[in-house]
Amino acid sequence: MEDWTKKTDEEVFAKPHEQPGSQASYWRDIEIRRRQFLLEKRTSESQIAAADAQIRAADATVVTAYWTKWSAIAVAITVLITGISVVLQAVAAAAP
């Protein structure tokens, strides 16, 4: 009996030379299903890994947005304090 697991993809998926319904045809079909299952499994694992990476990226974006918001608030407070100090200096310079 041939070992279909040791054949290349080209040998497995090429035009079969065995008779339909034969033992060789059965094992060829089993090997095709096995390879298809493994391919689908790897594809699913890759999609899960990609989804996990997207979740981590979204979490990082949330953290970045949080700190960006507080940075903008800090800049606004700094501008306000600077504006008040300029006004106070102008008032102090104008008073004799």
Secondary structure by P-SEA (a helix, b strand, c coil): ccccccccccccccccccccccaaaaaaaaaaaaaaaaaaaaaaaaaaaaaaaaaaaaaaaaaaaaaaaaaaaaaaaaaaaaaaaaaaaaaaaacc
